[in-house]
Amino acid sequence: MKNIVILAPGNSIHTKRWVDALSEFYEVHLFTLQPSTFQYDKVNVVETKKSILGFFKLIFFIWIYQLKSRPDRK
């Protein structure tokens, strides 16, 4: 199954709809700076606080994810 990474606010209804629609066909990973107010099913959610430290923490998590998943670079 292919992976999709989404960088979006977790408390947005638009994010919820996109994530729900894409999770039927792909493995979805949601990275967000805002705490989600919705319940996401079949989705890996990484939340950090909305601050400078939270921003760098999120960048670090994305970097670690990229190293682990080893995406194709064709």
N, C-alpha and C positions, 0 to 999 in steps of 0.2 A: 504494500500500500504506500502511496506517495505521501510525503509530508508537506504541509503548508504552515508557514509562520506568519502570524498576523500581529502587527504592532498597532494597537488601537485602544481607545478608552474602554475599560471594562463595563462602565455604567451606561453605555449608549445602546439604545434599542436597535440601532443600525448594525452595530457590532454583533449583538446577539443574533440578529437575523442572518447575517453573513456567516457567522460561525456555525449556526445550526444547519444552514443549507450546505455548507462545504463539508461538514463533518459526516455527511451521509456517504461521501465518495472518497474523502481523504482523511488522513490523520492530521488534526489541526492542533497547533500550539499557539496559544494567545499570550502575548507579552503586553502588560499594561502598567501604566503609572498610577492609575486611579483604581481604587477598590471596586470590584464588580458588585452590583446590586442584583444581578441575575444569577440563576443557577445554570451552569453550563454542564451538559451531559456529553460524555465521550470526547472531552476536550482537556488538554493539559494547559492549565492557567498558571502563569507566573506573575504575581503582583508585587509591586514595590511601592513605597511611599512617594508622593509627589514632592520631591526635593532634589537638590543637586546630588546628594549622596544616593538617593533612590535612582536617579538617572544613570549614574555610573554603575550602580549595582545591576540595573537592567541591561546595560551594555555588556557587562561582564557575563551575565547569564546567557545572553544571545551568543556571545563568543564561545562559551563552553558548549552550548547546544550545537553550534556549527562544527566544532571540533569532534564532538561525539557522533553526529549524524553523517558527516563526510558527504555532503551533497555533490552531485555530478557537476562538473564545470565544463560542459561541452558547449 
